[in-house]
Amino acid sequence: MRRILLVDGDSINRDYLLCLLEPFGTCRAAHDGHEALALIREALGLGEPFDAAVLGPALSDPDGPDLARQADELQDQAGIPGGDRTRVILMVPPDAAPDQAALDANAVHAAIPAPGTRRRFMEAFSALNLLSSLP
């Protein structure tokens, strides 16, 4: 079963995204980037890093891209090879075209327009090779 970290500052967004993401794996939720980084450190310490992280639109200090970069740095420090690192999916405003260079620079692997749909998550998880363990 895949391990998924969901981070969003809005409790309604978190509840909605948890409903969408639960079919894809076991979810842990964080209300901000600081809590997310603590969960990432804990998972790395247990030798059970997250397979995916979904960063919701309601994040600040750190925002989604900065949180993704910090998570990647933690995994680098833990010696996790690039191909085994957490795949980061960033929720973006529906009217904003994601800047691929900026996503790449911040270790973001995919972007989905908010609020997200099960189909969009399925497409992103498939593109990131995260569906192999699903029944």
GUVO-931146 format. One record per atom (N, C-alpha, C, O): residue in three letters; x, y, z; atom name; residue number from 1. Coordinates in nm, 4 decimals. Example, Ala and Ser with C-alpha at 12.3 -4.5 7.8 and 13.67 -1.06 7.14 Angstrom:
2
   residuo         px         py         pz   atomo   num
       ALA     1.3190    -0.5690     0.7800       N     1
       ALA     1.2300    -0.4500     0.7800      CA     1
       ALA     1.3200    -0.3300     0.7800       C     1
       ALA     1.4236    -0.3319     0.8465       O     1
       SER     1.2850    -0.2250     0.7080       N     2
       SER     1.3670    -0.1060     0.7140      CA     2
       SER     1.2900     0.0030     0.7870       C     2
       SER     1.3409     0.1138     0.8039       O     2
END
This chain:
135
   residuo         px         py         pz   atomo   num
       MET     0.0847    -0.1181     0.0000       N     1
       MET     0.0000     0.0000     0.0000      CA     1
       MET     0.0891     0.1243     0.0000       C     1
       MET     0.1835     0.1337     0.0784       O     1
       ARG     0.0590     0.2179    -0.0870       N     2
       ARG     0.1351     0.3425    -0.0965      CA     2
       ARG     0.1107     0.4289     0.0264       C     2
       ARG     0.0027     0.4283     0.0854       O     2
       ARG     0.2146     0.5030     0.0628       N     3
       ARG     0.2064     0.5985     0.1741      CA     3
       ARG     0.2007     0.7393     0.1148       C     3
       ARG     0.2887     0.7802     0.0390       O     3
       ILE     0.0945     0.8129     0.1513       N     4
       ILE     0.0716     0.9448     0.0928      CA     4
       ILE     0.0639     1.0488     0.2035       C     4
       ILE    -0.0066     1.0309     0.3028       O     4
       LEU     0.1375     1.1578     0.1847       N     5
       LEU     0.1298     1.2721     0.2747      CA     5
       LEU     0.0466     1.3789     0.2065       C     5
       LEU     0.0743     1.4172     0.0928       O     5
       LEU    -0.0550     1.4268     0.2758       N     6
       LEU    -0.1412     1.5340     0.2268      CA     6
       LEU    -0.1195     1.6556     0.3148       C     6
       LEU    -0.1285     1.6469     0.4372       O     6
       VAL    -0.0910     1.7691     0.2525       N     7
       VAL    -0.0658     1.8912     0.3283      CA     7
       VAL    -0.1538     2.0023     0.2733       C     7
       VAL    -0.1463     2.0361     0.1552       O     7
       ASP    -0.2366     2.0584     0.3592       N     8
       ASP    -0.3193     2.1722     0.3201      CA     8
       ASP    -0.3607     2.2474     0.4452       C     8
       ASP    -0.3942     2.1870     0.5471       O     8
       GLY    -0.3582     2.3791     0.4369       N     9
       GLY    -0.3896     2.4630     0.5515      CA     9
       GLY    -0.5375     2.4787     0.5804       C     9
       GLY    -0.5745     2.5345     0.6837       O     9
       ASP    -0.6210     2.4316     0.4928       N    10
       ASP    -0.7656     2.4459     0.5096      CA    10
       ASP    -0.8265     2.3095     0.5413       C    10
       ASP    -0.8093     2.2146     0.4649       O    10
       SER    -0.8970     2.2996     0.6527       N    11
       SER    -0.9499     2.1699     0.6958      CA    11
       SER    -1.0528     2.1131     0.5966       C    11
       SER    -1.0601     1.9914     0.5793       O    11
       ILE    -1.1308     2.1980     0.5326       N    12
       ILE    -1.2281     2.1489     0.4349      CA    12
       ILE    -1.1546     2.0918     0.3129       C    12
       ILE    -1.1904     1.9854     0.2625       O    12
       ASN    -1.0518     2.1633     0.2662       N    13
       ASN    -0.9703     2.1103     0.1558      CA    13
       ASN    -0.9096     1.9754     0.1937       C    13
       ASN    -0.9128     1.8810     0.1148       O    13
       ARG    -0.8538     1.9668     0.3159       N    14
       ARG    -0.7908     1.8413     0.3598      CA    14
       ARG    -0.8914     1.7277     0.3580       C    14
       ARG    -0.8614     1.6195     0.3076       O    14
       ASP    -1.0111     1.7506     0.4126       N    15
       ASP    -1.1136     1.6461     0.4156      CA    15
       ASP    -1.1524     1.6031     0.2743       C    15
       ASP    -1.1654     1.4838     0.2467       O    15
       TYR    -1.1708     1.6994     0.1857       N    16
       TYR    -1.2051     1.6688     0.0461      CA    16
       TYR    -1.0939     1.5874    -0.0192       C    16
       TYR    -1.1203     1.4857    -0.0833       O    16
       LEU    -0.9685     1.6328    -0.0028       N    17
       LEU    -0.8561     1.5633    -0.0661      CA    17
       LEU    -0.8340     1.4249    -0.0060       C    17
       LEU    -0.7963     1.3318    -0.0772       O    17
       LEU    -0.8571     1.4108     0.1242       N    18
       LEU    -0.8453     1.2774     0.1850      CA    18
       LEU    -0.9443     1.1803     0.1212       C    18
       LEU    -0.9100     1.0651     0.0945       O    18
       CYS    -1.0664     1.2263     0.0969       N    19
       CYS    -1.1660     1.1395     0.0313      CA    19
       CYS    -1.1196     1.0988    -0.1082       C    19
       CYS    -1.1401     0.9848    -0.1498       O    19
       LEU    -1.0575     1.1913    -0.1801       N    20
       LEU    -1.0083     1.1599    -0.3144      CA    20
       LEU    -0.8879     1.0667    -0.3114       C    20
       LEU    -0.8735     0.9808    -0.3985       O    20
       LEU    -0.8015     1.0830    -0.2118       N    21
       LEU    -0.6732     1.0125    -0.2108      CA    21
       LEU    -0.6748     0.8763    -0.1420       C    21
       LEU    -0.5887     0.7928    -0.1697       O    21
       GLU    -0.7700     0.8523    -0.0537       N    22
       GLU    -0.7710     0.7260     0.0218      CA    22
       GLU    -0.7680     0.6006    -0.0660       C    22
       GLU    -0.7064     0.5017    -0.0263       O    22
       PRO    -0.8322     0.6003    -0.1844       N    23
       PRO    -0.8219     0.4797    -0.2676      CA    23
       PRO    -0.6800     0.4515    -0.3194       C    23
       PRO    -0.6495     0.3397    -0.3610       O    23
       PHE    -0.5941     0.5537    -0.3165       N    24
       PHE    -0.4592     0.5385    -0.3699      CA    24
       PHE    -0.3591     0.4893    -0.2662       C    24
       PHE    -0.2499     0.4458    -0.3029       O    24
       GLY    -0.3933     0.4949    -0.1380       N    25
       GLY    -0.2991     0.4494    -0.0356      CA    25
       GLY    -0.3366     0.4973     0.1026       C    25
       GLY    -0.4437     0.5538     0.1246       O    25
       THR    -0.2458     0.4733     0.1950       N    26
       THR    -0.2626     0.5159     0.3333      CA    26
       THR    -0.2206     0.6622     0.3442       C    26
       THR    -0.1077     0.6974     0.3101       O    26
       CYS    -0.3110     0.7466     0.3914       N    27
       CYS    -0.2863     0.8909     0.3956      CA    27
       CYS    -0.2553     0.9395     0.5368       C    27
       CYS    -0.3161     0.8957     0.6345       O    27
       ARG    -0.1605     1.0298     0.5447       N    28
       ARG    -0.1345     1.1081     0.6656      CA    28
       ARG    -0.1553     1.2534     0.6269       C    28
       ARG    -0.1125     1.2955     0.5195       O    28
       ALA    -0.2194     1.3293     0.7117       N    29
       ALA    -0.2500     1.4685     0.6800      CA    29
       ALA    -0.1751     1.5628     0.7728       C    29
       ALA    -0.1556     1.5342     0.8910       O    29
       ALA    -0.1337     1.6758     0.7168       N    30
       ALA    -0.0684     1.7823     0.7928      CA    30
       ALA    -0.1385     1.9131     0.7588       C    30
       ALA    -0.1831     1.9340     0.6460       O    30
       HIS    -0.1474     2.0010     0.8587       N    31
       HIS    -0.2178     2.1275     0.8366      CA    31
       HIS    -0.1267     2.2390     0.7869       C    31
       HIS    -0.1753     2.3431     0.7428       O    31
       ASP     0.0054     2.2186     0.7935       N    32
       ASP     0.0976     2.3198     0.7417      CA    32
       ASP     0.2317     2.2551     0.7073       C    32
       ASP     0.2536     2.1367     0.7331       O    32
       GLY     0.3201     2.3342     0.6493       N    33
       GLY     0.4492     2.2825     0.6071      CA    33
       GLY     0.5368     2.2360     0.7209       C    33
       GLY     0.6129     2.1404     0.7059       O    33
       HIS     0.5269     2.3026     0.8351       N    34
       HIS     0.6093     2.2637     0.9500      CA    34
       HIS     0.5699     2.1252     1.0007       C    34
       HIS     0.6561     2.0422     1.0296       O    34
       GLU     0.4398     2.1008     1.0111       N    35
       GLU     0.3926     1.9685     1.0517      CA    35
       GLU     0.4317     1.8642     0.9468       C    35
       GLU     0.4705     1.7524     0.9807       O    35
       ALA     0.4212     1.9019     0.8194       N    36
       ALA     0.4587     1.8091     0.7122      CA    36
       ALA     0.6065     1.7707     0.7217       C    36
       ALA     0.6411     1.6534     0.7078       O    36
       LEU     0.6924     1.8682     0.7451       N    37
       LEU     0.8356     1.8387     0.7565      CA    37
       LEU     0.8630     1.7468     0.8753       C    37
       LEU     0.9496     1.6597     0.8678       O    37
       ALA     0.7898     1.7659     0.9847       N    38
       ALA     0.8051     1.6766     1.1007      CA    38
       ALA     0.7621     1.5345     1.0644       C    38
       ALA     0.8284     1.4383     1.1035       O    38
       LEU     0.6522     1.5200     0.9902       N    39
       LEU     0.6069     1.3869     0.9482      CA    39
       LEU     0.7063     1.3227     0.8509       C    39
       LEU     0.7293     1.2018     0.8555       O    39
       ILE     0.7643     1.4034     0.7640       N    40
       ILE     0.8647     1.3518     0.6704      CA    40
       ILE     0.9874     1.3037     0.7464       C    40
       ILE     1.0399     1.1962     0.7177       O    40
       ARG     1.0336     1.3828     0.8435       N    41
       ARG     1.1491     1.3412     0.9257      CA    41
       ARG     1.1184     1.2107     0.9995       C    41
       ARG     1.2017     1.1202     1.0048       O    41
       GLU     0.9985     1.2024     1.0560       N    42
       GLU     0.9580     1.0814     1.1277      CA    42
       GLU     0.9585     0.9606     1.0339       C    42
       GLU     1.0115     0.8551     1.0684       O    42
       ALA     0.8992     0.9765     0.9153       N    43
       ALA     0.8933     0.8664     0.8189      CA    43
       ALA     1.0330     0.8238     0.7748       C    43
       ALA     1.0604     0.7045     0.7622       O    43
       LEU     1.1204     0.9197     0.7514       N    44
       LEU     1.2580     0.8871     0.7123      CA    44
       LEU     1.3295     0.8158     0.8259       C    44
       LEU     1.4047     0.7212     0.8024       O    44
       GLY     1.3065     0.8606     0.9496       N    45
       GLY     1.3685     0.7968     1.0658      CA    45
       GLY     1.3240     0.6520     1.0837       C    45
       GLY     1.4004     0.5681     1.1315       O    45
       LEU     1.2007     0.6236     1.0453       N    46
       LEU     1.1479     0.4867     1.0538      CA    46
       LEU     1.1844     0.4019     0.9325       C    46
       LEU     1.1547     0.2825     0.9279       O    46
       GLY     1.2497     0.4653     0.8336       N    47
       GLY     1.2828     0.3937     0.7111      CA    47
       GLY     1.1625     0.3677     0.6231       C    47
       GLY     1.1643     0.2764     0.5405       O    47
       GLU     1.0562     0.4482     0.6401       N    48
       GLU     0.9327     0.4329     0.5640      CA    48
       GLU     0.8926     0.5663     0.5009       C    48
       GLU     0.7900     0.6239     0.5371       O    48
       PRO     0.9741     0.6159     0.4057       N    49
       PRO     0.9400     0.7459     0.3460      CA    49
       PRO     0.8081     0.7406     0.2699       C    49
       PRO     0.7629     0.6343     0.2271       O    49
       PHE     0.7490     0.8554     0.2545       N    50
       PHE     0.6239     0.8644     0.1792      CA    50
       PHE     0.6512     0.8371     0.0321       C    50
       PHE     0.7556     0.8750    -0.0208       O    50
       ASP     0.5566     0.7710    -0.0334       N    51
       ASP     0.5661     0.7485    -0.1776      CA    51
       ASP     0.5253     0.8738    -0.2534       C    51
       ASP     0.5811     0.9048    -0.3587       O    51
       ALA     0.4274     0.9457    -0.1990       N    52
       ALA     0.3768     1.0665    -0.2639      CA    52
       ALA     0.3415     1.1697    -0.1583       C    52
       ALA     0.3075     1.1367    -0.0446       O    52
       ALA     0.3504     1.2959    -0.1990       N    53
       ALA     0.3047     1.4068    -0.1163      CA    53
       ALA     0.2173     1.4953    -0.2039       C    53
       ALA     0.2576     1.5349    -0.3132       O    53
       VAL     0.0988     1.5257    -0.1558       N    54
       VAL     0.0082     1.6162    -0.2258      CA    54
       VAL     0.0041     1.7448    -0.1452       C    54
       VAL    -0.0354     1.7462    -0.0287       O    54
       LEU     0.0459     1.8528    -0.2099       N    55
       LEU     0.0534     1.9827    -0.1436      CA    55
       LEU    -0.0632     2.0674    -0.1914       C    55
       LEU    -0.0678     2.1095    -0.3070       O    55
       GLY    -0.1566     2.0917    -0.1018       N    56
       GLY    -0.2782     2.1643    -0.1354      CA    56
       GLY    -0.2529     2.3115    -0.1593       C    56
       GLY    -0.1434     2.3623    -0.1352       O    56
       PRO    -0.3562     2.3794    -0.2070       N    57
       PRO    -0.3412     2.5205    -0.2434      CA    57
       PRO    -0.3332     2.6155    -0.1245       C    57
       PRO    -0.2881     2.7290    -0.1400       O    57
       ALA    -0.3758     2.5722    -0.0066       N    58
       ALA    -0.3797     2.6627     0.1090      CA    58
       ALA    -0.2577     2.6416     0.1978       C    58
       ALA    -0.2703     2.5998     0.3129       O    58
       LEU    -0.1404     2.6706     0.1441       N    59
       LEU    -0.0160     2.6583     0.2201      CA    59
       LEU     0.0598     2.7892     0.2161       C    59
       LEU     0.0611     2.8591     0.1148       O    59
       SER     0.1239     2.8217     0.3295       N    60
       SER     0.2127     2.9373     0.3329      CA    60
       SER     0.3191     2.9095     0.4385       C    60
       SER     0.2947     2.8382     0.5358       O    60
       ASP     0.4348     2.9657     0.4184       N    61
       ASP     0.5466     2.9608     0.5125      CA    61
       ASP     0.5730     2.8227     0.5725       C    61
       ASP     0.5430     2.8035     0.6903       O    61
       PRO     0.6254     2.7287     0.5013       N    62
       PRO     0.6639     2.7388     0.3616      CA    62
       PRO     0.5465     2.7097     0.2689       C    62
       PRO     0.4546     2.6355     0.3034       O    62
       ASP     0.5519     2.7703     0.1497       N    63
       ASP     0.4489     2.7409     0.0501      CA    63
       ASP     0.4801     2.6065    -0.0151       C    63
       ASP     0.5802     2.5433     0.0187       O    63
       GLY     0.3963     2.5626    -0.1073       N    64
       GLY     0.4111     2.4311    -0.1679      CA    64
       GLY     0.5476     2.4058    -0.2310       C    64
       GLY     0.6125     2.3070    -0.1967       O    64
       PRO     0.5937     2.4926    -0.3229       N    65
       PRO     0.7231     2.4672    -0.3856      CA    65
       PRO     0.8389     2.4665    -0.2852       C    65
       PRO     0.9303     2.3848    -0.2968       O    65
       ASP     0.8356     2.5568    -0.1872       N    66
       ASP     0.9431     2.5596    -0.0878      CA    66
       ASP     0.9389     2.4350    -0.0003       C    66
       ASP     1.0437     2.3807     0.0348       O    66
       LEU     0.8199     2.3893     0.0352       N    67
       LEU     0.8059     2.2663     0.1128      CA    67
       LEU     0.8601     2.1475     0.0336       C    67
       LEU     0.9286     2.0618     0.0894       O    67
       ALA     0.8300     2.1419    -0.0956       N    68
       ALA     0.8808     2.0330    -0.1802      CA    68
       ALA     1.0335     2.0337    -0.1822       C    68
       ALA     1.0964     1.9284    -0.1718       O    68
       ARG     1.0924     2.1513    -0.1956       N    69
       ARG     1.2384     2.1627    -0.1979      CA    69
       ARG     1.2993     2.1183    -0.0652       C    69
       ARG     1.3991     2.0463    -0.0636       O    69
       GLN     1.2392     2.1613     0.0463       N    70
       GLN     1.2902     2.1218     0.1781      CA    70
       GLN     1.2762     1.9714     0.2005       C    70
       GLN     1.3651     1.9087     0.2582       O    70
       ALA     1.1656     1.9137     0.1553       N    71
       ALA     1.1461     1.7686     0.1678      CA    71
       ALA     1.2516     1.6946     0.0867       C    71
       ALA     1.3043     1.5928     0.1314       O    71
       ASP     1.2824     1.7451    -0.0319       N    72
       ASP     1.3847     1.6827    -0.1156      CA    72
       ASP     1.5220     1.6905    -0.0475       C    72
       ASP     1.5998     1.5952    -0.0530       O    72
       GLU     1.5513     1.8033     0.0161       N    73
       GLU     1.6783     1.8179     0.0879      CA    73
       GLU     1.6874     1.7187     0.2037       C    73
       GLU     1.7936     1.6608     0.2267       O    73
       LEU     1.5780     1.6983     0.2767       N    74
       LEU     1.5775     1.6005     0.3855      CA    74
       LEU     1.6049     1.4600     0.3325       C    74
       LEU     1.6792     1.3831     0.3933       O    74
       GLN     1.5443     1.4276     0.2190       N    75
       GLN     1.5658     1.2954     0.1607      CA    75
       GLN     1.7095     1.2807     0.1111       C    75
       GLN     1.7680     1.1728     0.1198       O    75
       ASP     1.7657     1.3893     0.0593       N    76
       ASP     1.9056     1.3875     0.0161      CA    76
       ASP     1.9964     1.3604     0.1364       C    76
       ASP     2.0881     1.2786     0.1286       O    76
       GLN     1.9703     1.4293     0.2466       N    77
       GLN     2.0490     1.4096     0.3689      CA    77
       GLN     2.0349     1.2679     0.4225       C    77
       GLN     2.1279     1.2151     0.4834       O    77
       ALA     1.9193     1.2061     0.4005       N    78
       ALA     1.8960     1.0693     0.4475      CA    78
       ALA     1.9537     0.9652     0.3514       C    78
       ALA     1.9485     0.8453     0.3790       O    78
       GLY     2.0092     1.0115     0.2376       N    79
       GLY     2.0705     0.9198     0.1431      CA    79
       GLY     1.9719     0.8464     0.0536       C    79
       GLY     2.0052     0.7417    -0.0018       O    79
       ILE     1.8510     0.8999     0.0386       N    80
       ILE     1.7505     0.8372    -0.0484      CA    80
       ILE     1.7880     0.8692    -0.1931       C    80
       ILE     1.8004     0.9865    -0.2286       O    80
       PRO     1.8062     0.7674    -0.2771       N    81
       PRO     1.8385     0.7935    -0.4181      CA    81
       PRO     1.7251     0.8683    -0.4882       C    81
       PRO     1.6086     0.8542    -0.4510       O    81
       GLY     1.7597     0.9475    -0.5894       N    82
       GLY     1.6616     1.0296    -0.6604      CA    82
       GLY     1.5392     0.9545    -0.7082       C    82
       GLY     1.4278     1.0056    -0.6968       O    82
       GLY     1.5567     0.8341    -0.7617       N    83
       GLY     1.4443     0.7580    -0.8139      CA    83
       GLY     1.3520     0.7018    -0.7079       C    83
       GLY     1.2404     0.6600    -0.7388       O    83
       ASP     1.3971     0.7001    -0.5827       N    84
       ASP     1.3171     0.6454    -0.4730      CA    84
       ASP     1.2544     0.7533    -0.3854       C    84
       ASP     1.1899     0.7219    -0.2854       O    84
       ARG     1.2723     0.8783    -0.4214       N    85
       ARG     1.2214     0.9876    -0.3375      CA    85
       ARG     1.0716     1.0070    -0.3538       C    85
       ARG     1.0109     0.9633    -0.4516       O    85
       THR     1.0150     1.0733    -0.2558       N    86
       THR     0.8727     1.1062    -0.2562      CA    86
       THR     0.8378     1.1845    -0.3822       C    86
       THR     0.9052     1.2817    -0.4161       O    86
       ARG     0.7329     1.1421    -0.4510       N    87
       ARG     0.6834     1.2130    -0.5685      CA    87
       ARG     0.5875     1.3216    -0.5201       C    87
       ARG     0.4903     1.2931    -0.4502       O    87
       VAL     0.6156     1.4450    -0.5575       N    88
       VAL     0.5387     1.5593    -0.5079      CA    88
       VAL     0.4414     1.6075    -0.6148       C    88
       VAL     0.4788     1.6349    -0.7288       O    88
       ILE     0.3150     1.6169    -0.5735       N    89
       ILE     0.2083     1.6687    -0.6592      CA    89
       ILE     0.1602     1.7996    -0.5966       C    89
       ILE     0.1136     1.8014    -0.4827       O    89
       LEU     0.1717     1.9073    -0.6708       N    90
       LEU     0.1346     2.0400    -0.6230      CA    90
       LEU    -0.0006     2.0796    -0.6801       C    90
       LEU    -0.0222     2.0728    -0.8011       O    90
       MET    -0.0910     2.1207    -0.5932       N    91
       MET    -0.2199     2.1744    -0.6368      CA    91
       MET    -0.1971     2.3212    -0.6736       C    91
       MET    -0.1380     2.3966    -0.5964       O    91
       VAL    -0.2440     2.3608    -0.7915       N    92
       VAL    -0.2252     2.4976    -0.8388      CA    92
       VAL    -0.3612     2.5611    -0.8658       C    92
       VAL    -0.4597     2.4898    -0.8856       O    92
       PRO    -0.3680     2.6943    -0.8669       N    93
       PRO    -0.4957     2.7591    -0.8992      CA    93
       PRO    -0.5447     2.7118    -1.0359       C    93
       PRO    -0.4644     2.6899    -1.1266       O    93
       PRO    -0.6766     2.6960    -1.0508       N    94
       PRO    -0.7304     2.6406    -1.1756      CA    94
       PRO    -0.6991     2.7236    -1.2991       C    94
       PRO    -0.6958     2.6702    -1.4100       O    94
       ASP    -0.6762     2.8526    -1.2820       N    95
       ASP    -0.6506     2.9392    -1.3971      CA    95
       ASP    -0.5018     2.9670    -1.4192       C    95
       ASP    -0.4659     3.0478    -1.5049       O    95
       ALA    -0.4151     2.9003    -1.3422       N    96
       ALA    -0.2711     2.9247    -1.3539      CA    96
       ALA    -0.2033     2.8100    -1.4282       C    96
       ALA    -0.2209     2.6929    -1.3947       O    96
       ALA    -0.1264     2.8461    -1.5286       N    97
       ALA    -0.0483     2.7448    -1.5994      CA    97
       ALA     0.0817     2.7240    -1.5216       C    97
       ALA     0.1570     2.8191    -1.5011       O    97
       PRO     0.1090     2.5995    -1.4779       N    98
       PRO     0.2304     2.5773    -1.4011      CA    98
       PRO     0.3560     2.5992    -1.4850       C    98
       PRO     0.3604     2.5611    -1.6019       O    98
       ASP     0.4566     2.6599    -1.4260       N    99
       ASP     0.5851     2.6835    -1.4891      CA    99
       ASP     0.6716     2.5593    -1.4648       C    99
       ASP     0.7210     2.5389    -1.3539       O    99
       GLN     0.6898     2.4767    -1.5677       N   100
       GLN     0.7600     2.3493    -1.5517      CA   100
       GLN     0.9013     2.3678    -1.4987       C   100
       GLN     0.9473     2.2873    -1.4177       O   100
       ALA     0.9706     2.4712    -1.5421       N   101
       ALA     1.1071     2.4948    -1.4930      CA   101
       ALA     1.1061     2.5221    -1.3426       C   101
       ALA     1.1921     2.4733    -1.2693       O   101
       ALA     1.0083     2.6003    -1.2975       N   102
       ALA     0.9976     2.6291    -1.1538      CA   102
       ALA     0.9600     2.5034    -1.0761       C   102
       ALA     1.0105     2.4809    -0.9661       O   102
       LEU     0.8710     2.4211    -1.1331       N   103
       LEU     0.8347     2.2963    -1.0665      CA   103
       LEU     0.9581     2.2068    -1.0529       C   103
       LEU     0.9848     2.1530    -0.9455       O   103
       ASP     1.0326     2.1914    -1.1619       N   104
       ASP     1.1524     2.1079    -1.1594      CA   104
       ASP     1.2551     2.1593    -1.0587       C   104
       ASP     1.3162     2.0806    -0.9864       O   104
       ALA     1.2741     2.2916    -1.0539       N   105
       ALA     1.3718     2.3514    -0.9628      CA   105
       ALA     1.3356     2.3280    -0.8168       C   105
       ALA     1.4227     2.3312    -0.7298       O   105
       ASN     1.2075     2.3044    -0.7897       N   106
       ASN     1.1619     2.2852    -0.6517      CA   106
       ASN     1.1249     2.1408    -0.6213       C   106
       ASN     1.0569     2.1142    -0.5222       O   106
       ALA     1.1686     2.0470    -0.7050       N   107
       ALA     1.1435     1.9039    -0.6819      CA   107
       ALA     0.9946     1.8705    -0.6790       C   107
       ALA     0.9511     1.7842    -0.6027       O   107
       VAL     0.9169     1.9391    -0.7624       N   108
       VAL     0.7748     1.9086    -0.7793      CA   108
       VAL     0.7622     1.8252    -0.9059       C   108
       VAL     0.8103     1.8645    -1.0122       O   108
       HIS     0.6970     1.7098    -0.8940       N   109
       HIS     0.6906     1.6151    -1.0048      CA   109
       HIS     0.5676     1.6307    -1.0931       C   109
       HIS     0.5695     1.5907    -1.2095       O   109
       ALA     0.4600     1.6888    -1.0388       N   110
       ALA     0.3368     1.7071    -1.1160      CA   110
       ALA     0.2560     1.8205    -1.0530       C   110
       ALA     0.2699     1.8512    -0.9346       O   110
       ALA     0.1712     1.8816    -1.1357       N   111
       ALA     0.0814     1.9867    -1.0868      CA   111
       ALA    -0.0598     1.9525    -1.1320       C   111
       ALA    -0.0817     1.9092    -1.2451       O   111
       ILE    -0.1546     1.9726    -1.0423       N   112
       ILE    -0.2961     1.9465    -1.0698      CA   112
       ILE    -0.3741     2.0730    -1.0345       C   112
       ILE    -0.3525     2.1310    -0.9281       O   112
       PRO    -0.4649     2.1164    -1.1228       N   113
       PRO    -0.5470     2.2324    -1.0885      CA   113
       PRO    -0.6377     2.2024    -0.9688       C   113
       PRO    -0.7006     2.0968    -0.9620       O   113
       ALA    -0.6430     2.2966    -0.8753       N   114
       ALA    -0.7328     2.2834    -0.7605      CA   114
       ALA    -0.8764     2.2985    -0.8102       C   114
       ALA    -0.8988     2.3737    -0.9050       O   114
       PRO    -0.9713     2.2328    -0.7527       N   115
       PRO    -0.9633     2.1545    -0.6306      CA   115
       PRO    -0.9193     2.0105    -0.6514       C   115
       PRO    -0.9045     1.9368    -0.5539       O   115
       GLY    -0.8982     1.9688    -0.7737       N   116
       GLY    -0.8563     1.8308    -0.7992      CA   116
       GLY    -0.9757     1.7387    -0.8158       C   116
       GLY    -1.0824     1.7615    -0.7588       O   116
       THR    -0.9560     1.6355    -0.8940       N   117
       THR    -1.0589     1.5340    -0.9131      CA   117
       THR    -0.9915     1.3976    -0.9039       C   117
       THR    -0.8698     1.3871    -0.9188       O   117
       ARG    -1.0693     1.2948    -0.8797       N   118
       ARG    -1.0123     1.1600    -0.8730      CA   118
       ARG    -0.9433     1.1248    -1.0052       C   118
       ARG    -0.8374     1.0621    -1.0052       O   118
       ARG    -1.0033     1.1649    -1.1176       N   119
       ARG    -0.9437     1.1367    -1.2483      CA   119
       ARG    -0.8075     1.2038    -1.2628       C   119
       ARG    -0.7131     1.1418    -1.3117       O   119
       ARG    -0.7963     1.3289    -1.2211       N   120
       ARG    -0.6672     1.3994    -1.2315      CA   120
       ARG    -0.5616     1.3341    -1.1432       C   120
       ARG    -0.4457     1.3214    -1.1826       O   120
       PHE    -0.6028     1.2927    -1.0235       N   121
       PHE    -0.5062     1.2238    -0.9370      CA   121
       PHE    -0.4655     1.0900    -0.9976       C   121
       PHE    -0.3485     1.0521    -0.9922       O   121
       MET    -0.5613     1.0189    -1.0550       N   122
       MET    -0.5309     0.8914    -1.1193      CA   122
       MET    -0.4292     0.9133    -1.2312       C   122
       MET    -0.3331     0.8373    -1.2435       O   122
       GLU    -0.4499     1.0166    -1.3123       N   123
       GLU    -0.3561     1.0467    -1.4211      CA   123
       GLU    -0.2174     1.0809    -1.3666       C   123
       GLU    -0.1165     1.0335    -1.4188       O   123
       ALA    -0.2126     1.1635    -1.2615       N   124
       ALA    -0.0831     1.2023    -1.2043      CA   124
       ALA    -0.0135     1.0827    -1.1408       C   124
       ALA     0.1061     1.0623    -1.1617       O   124
       PHE    -0.0876     1.0032    -1.0631       N   125
       PHE    -0.0273     0.8859    -0.9995      CA   125
       PHE     0.0219     0.7872    -1.1051       C   125
       PHE     0.1271     0.7255    -1.0880       O   125
       SER    -0.0527     0.7722    -1.2130       N   126
       SER    -0.0120     0.6821    -1.3202      CA   126
       SER     0.1156     0.7332    -1.3869       C   126
       SER     0.2090     0.6563    -1.4096       O   126
       ALA     0.1196     0.8633    -1.4185       N   127
       ALA     0.2371     0.9214    -1.4831      CA   127
       ALA     0.3617     0.9112    -1.3949       C   127
       ALA     0.4738     0.9054    -1.4455       O   127
       LEU     0.3417     0.9090    -1.2643       N   128
       LEU     0.4538     0.9008    -1.1698      CA   128
       LEU     0.4817     0.7563    -1.1258       C   128
       LEU     0.5585     0.7328    -1.0325       O   128
       ASN     0.4184     0.6605    -1.1939       N   129
       ASN     0.4367     0.5180    -1.1638      CA   129
       ASN     0.4018     0.4840    -1.0185       C   129
       ASN     0.4719     0.4071    -0.9528       O   129
       LEU     0.2938     0.5418    -0.9709       N   130
       LEU     0.2512     0.5170    -0.8338      CA   130
       LEU     0.1261     0.4292    -0.8261       C   130
       LEU     0.0701     0.4125    -0.7178       O   130
       LEU     0.0823     0.3742    -0.9357       N   131
       LEU    -0.0385     0.2908    -0.9347      CA   131
       LEU    -0.0090     0.1423    -0.9337       C   131
       LEU    -0.1022     0.0622    -0.9269       O   131
       SER     0.1158     0.1027    -0.9401       N   132
       SER     0.1493    -0.0393    -0.9551      CA   132
       SER     0.0998    -0.1261    -0.8411       C   132
       SER     0.0747    -0.2450    -0.8613       O   132
       SER     0.0849    -0.0702    -0.7214       N   133
       SER     0.0427    -0.1536    -0.6092      CA   133
       SER    -0.1075    -0.1537    -0.5859       C   133
       SER    -0.1559    -0.2169    -0.4920       O   133
       LEU    -0.1818    -0.0827    -0.6713       N   134
       LEU    -0.3263    -0.0808    -0.6543      CA   134
       LEU    -0.3870    -0.2099    -0.7079       C   134
       LEU    -0.3367    -0.2664    -0.8051       O   134
       PRO    -0.4957    -0.2573    -0.6447       N   135
       PRO    -0.5609    -0.3799    -0.6945      CA   135
       PRO    -0.6237    -0.3576    -0.8304       C   135
       PRO    -0.6826    -0.4497    -0.8870       O   135
END
